[in-house]
Amino acid sequence: MNQGSLLAQLRAIGVPTQRGRVSAIRQLVLQAPAPVVARALGYHDKTTTHLVTEAGGTWSRYAPGDHG
């Protein structure tokens, strides 16, 4: 099983993959800072910041980077 075959099977049974992906990312940005989610999933920081704003998240004061 790979990404392409899984996507084809989900589409064949009528599962809306795009909506599910966005919903999952919105849930993640409510639980963790947007820059952390972006880095973990390979998204741009602005994309996840936009999603956290839409979802009503409260991670607006997170300072990304090495704090060590």
C-alpha positions as CSV (number, residue, x, y, z in Angstrom):
1,M,0.0,0.0,0.0
2,N,1.3,3.4,-0.9
3,Q,-0.1,7.0,-0.9
4,G,-1.4,6.7,-4.4
5,S,-3.3,3.4,-4.0
6,L,-4.7,4.5,-0.7
7,L,-6.0,7.8,-2.2
8,A,-7.5,5.9,-5.1
9,Q,-9.3,3.5,-2.8
10,L,-10.6,6.3,-0.6
11,R,-11.9,8.2,-3.6
12,A,-13.5,5.0,-5.0
13,I,-15.7,4.6,-1.9
14,G,-16.6,8.3,-1.8
15,V,-14.4,9.6,1.1
16,P,-13.6,13.4,0.6
17,T,-9.8,13.4,1.2
18,Q,-9.2,17.1,0.9
19,R,-11.8,18.0,3.6
20,G,-10.5,15.3,5.9
21,R,-6.9,16.5,5.6
22,V,-7.8,20.1,6.4
23,S,-9.9,19.1,9.3
24,A,-7.1,17.0,10.7
25,I,-4.6,19.8,10.4
26,R,-7.1,22.2,12.1
27,Q,-7.4,19.9,15.0
28,L,-3.6,19.6,15.3
29,V,-3.1,23.4,15.3
30,L,-5.6,23.6,18.2
31,Q,-3.4,21.2,20.2
32,A,0.1,22.4,19.2
33,P,1.7,25.7,17.9
34,A,1.2,26.3,14.2
35,P,5.0,26.5,13.4
36,V,5.5,23.1,15.1
37,V,2.7,21.5,13.1
38,A,4.0,23.1,9.9
39,R,7.6,21.8,10.4
40,A,6.3,18.3,11.3
41,L,4.1,18.0,8.3
42,G,6.2,19.9,5.8
43,Y,3.7,22.9,5.4
44,H,4.6,26.5,5.3
45,D,4.2,28.4,8.6
46,K,1.8,30.9,7.0
47,T,-0.5,28.0,6.0
48,T,-0.8,26.6,9.5
49,T,-1.1,30.0,11.0
50,H,-4.0,30.8,8.7
51,L,-5.6,27.5,9.7
52,V,-5.2,28.2,13.4
53,T,-6.8,31.6,12.9
54,E,-9.8,30.0,11.2
55,A,-10.1,27.3,13.9
56,G,-10.0,29.9,16.7
57,G,-6.7,28.7,18.2
58,T,-4.9,30.5,21.0
59,W,-1.2,29.8,20.1
60,S,-0.6,33.4,19.0
61,R,2.3,34.1,21.3
62,Y,4.5,31.0,20.5
63,A,8.1,31.9,19.6
64,P,9.5,29.3,17.3
65,G,13.2,28.4,17.3
66,D,15.8,26.9,19.6
67,H,15.2,27.9,23.2
68,G,18.0,25.8,24.6
